[in-house]
Amino acid sequence: MIIEPLRVPLIPDVVALMELGAPYITPRTYSDYWLYSEFQDIMTHPEHRRRGVTRALVDDLRKQAWVWSCRRLYLTSGPGNIAAHKTWETLGFANVRGDRFIDGVSVITDYKGPGKTRAVYELVLER
Ligand SMILES: CC(C)(COP(=O)(O)OP(=O)(O)OC[C@H]1O[C@@H](n2cnc3c(N)ncnc32)[C@H](O)[C@@H]1OP(=O)(O)O)[C@@H](O)C(=O)NCCC(=O)NCCS
């Protein structure tokens, strides 16, 4: 797998890809893509899903995170995103206990601000 750091010329391609992720992914602004460096907005192009792309990405992220002395990874997904839920659980993430369930997934109400309820996932890293 080739992991390419975000560079300004790549931003239009990233925005175009993110537009394919509705309703669970919303393209951010150009300035956001330059500023953010979080484990978020993970998305595989619809024509390449279920081929292990996200599995390979998470494997690489785990290794790099360990090198950077991280011992846990967190990510969130939107309520009702069952494909994401199954992916994160399959890849070893635990669904963090929230305050209610939506579609059988534990969620934390307003986790990212008012109206932004999220399912939260945690992966404890081990060597
Ligand atoms: C969620 C998403 C990123 C998964 O990417 P992917 O590259 O297709 O995932 P992988 O092929 O690496 O799948 C790894 C495992 O996760 C599970 N999985 C992935 N997609 C699944 C689905 N739709 N239903 C059930 N299980 C699924 C499977 O166990 C899979 O292993 P397998 O194919 O050997 O059975 C992709 O569906 C996507 O881009 N969705 C739209 C954007 C989005 O919602 N992103 C998540 C935001 S938090």
The ligand as a MOL file (V3000), in Angstrom:
LIG
                    3D

  0  0  0     0  0            999 V3000
M  V30 BEGIN CTAB
M  V30 COUNTS 48 50 0 0 0
M  V30 BEGIN ATOM
M  V30 1 C -16.5470 1.3100 5.6750 0
M  V30 2 C -15.5690 1.2530 4.4750 0
M  V30 3 C -14.5020 2.3340 4.6690 0
M  V30 4 C -14.9130 -0.1500 4.4400 0
M  V30 5 O -13.8770 -0.1390 3.4430 0
M  V30 6 P -13.4160 -1.4440 2.6250 0
M  V30 7 O -12.1190 -1.1010 1.9700 0
M  V30 8 O -14.5100 -1.9090 1.7400 0
M  V30 9 O -13.1790 -2.5090 3.7890 0
M  V30 10 P -12.3420 -3.8760 3.7110 0
M  V30 11 O -12.4700 -4.4860 2.3520 0
M  V30 12 O -10.9380 -3.6330 4.1890 0
M  V30 13 O -13.1300 -4.7590 4.7620 0
M  V30 14 C -12.5390 -5.3150 5.9450 0
M  V30 15 C -13.5990 -6.1430 6.6360 0
M  V30 16 O -14.6440 -5.3050 7.1790 0
M  V30 17 C -15.9230 -5.9520 7.0200 0
M  V30 18 N -16.7690 -5.1820 6.0930 0
M  V30 19 C -16.3830 -4.2240 5.2250 0
M  V30 20 N -17.4580 -3.7280 4.5760 0
M  V30 21 C -18.5290 -4.4170 5.0330 0
M  V30 22 C -19.9130 -4.3760 4.7320 0
M  V30 23 N -20.4270 -3.5370 3.8060 0
M  V30 24 N -20.7470 -5.2300 5.3800 0
M  V30 25 C -20.2580 -6.0950 6.2950 0
M  V30 26 N -18.9550 -6.1890 6.6240 0
M  V30 27 C -18.1010 -5.3560 5.9930 0
M  V30 28 C -15.6480 -7.3190 6.4560 0
M  V30 29 O -15.4730 -8.2410 7.5310 0
M  V30 30 C -14.3360 -7.0990 5.7200 0
M  V30 31 O -13.5980 -8.2880 5.5600 0
M  V30 32 P -14.0100 -9.3560 4.4040 0
M  V30 33 O -14.3260 -8.5920 3.1450 0
M  V30 34 O -12.7830 -10.2250 4.3010 0
M  V30 35 O -15.2220 -10.0720 4.9430 0
M  V30 36 C -16.3310 1.4250 3.1250 0
M  V30 37 O -17.5160 0.6320 3.1390 0
M  V30 38 C -16.7190 2.8710 2.8210 0
M  V30 39 O -15.9460 3.6070 2.2180 0
M  V30 40 N -17.9540 3.2780 3.2040 0
M  V30 41 C -18.4660 4.6250 2.8910 0
M  V30 42 C -17.7750 5.7050 3.7110 0
M  V30 43 C -17.9060 5.4220 5.1880 0
M  V30 44 O -19.0060 5.2120 5.6920 0
M  V30 45 N -16.7410 5.4410 5.8810 0
M  V30 46 C -16.6780 5.2000 7.3080 0
M  V30 47 C -16.8050 6.4580 8.0470 0
M  V30 48 S -16.5350 6.1350 9.7900 0
M  V30 END ATOM
M  V30 BEGIN BOND
M  V30 1 1 1 2
M  V30 2 1 2 3
M  V30 3 1 2 4
M  V30 4 1 2 36
M  V30 5 1 4 5
M  V30 6 1 5 6
M  V30 7 2 6 7
M  V30 8 1 6 8
M  V30 9 1 6 9
M  V30 10 1 9 10
M  V30 11 2 10 11
M  V30 12 1 10 12
M  V30 13 1 10 13
M  V30 14 1 13 14
M  V30 15 1 14 15
M  V30 16 1 15 16
M  V30 17 1 15 30
M  V30 18 1 16 17
M  V30 19 1 17 18
M  V30 20 1 17 28
M  V30 21 1 18 19
M  V30 22 1 18 27
M  V30 23 2 19 20
M  V30 24 1 20 21
M  V30 25 1 21 22
M  V30 26 2 21 27
M  V30 27 1 22 23
M  V30 28 2 22 24
M  V30 29 1 24 25
M  V30 30 2 25 26
M  V30 31 1 26 27
M  V30 32 1 28 29
M  V30 33 1 28 30
M  V30 34 1 30 31
M  V30 35 1 31 32
M  V30 36 2 32 33
M  V30 37 1 32 34
M  V30 38 1 32 35
M  V30 39 1 36 37
M  V30 40 1 36 38
M  V30 41 2 38 39
M  V30 42 1 38 40
M  V30 43 1 40 41
M  V30 44 1 41 42
M  V30 45 1 42 43
M  V30 46 2 43 44
M  V30 47 1 43 45
M  V30 48 1 45 46
M  V30 49 1 46 47
M  V30 50 1 47 48
M  V30 END BOND
M  V30 END CTAB
M  END
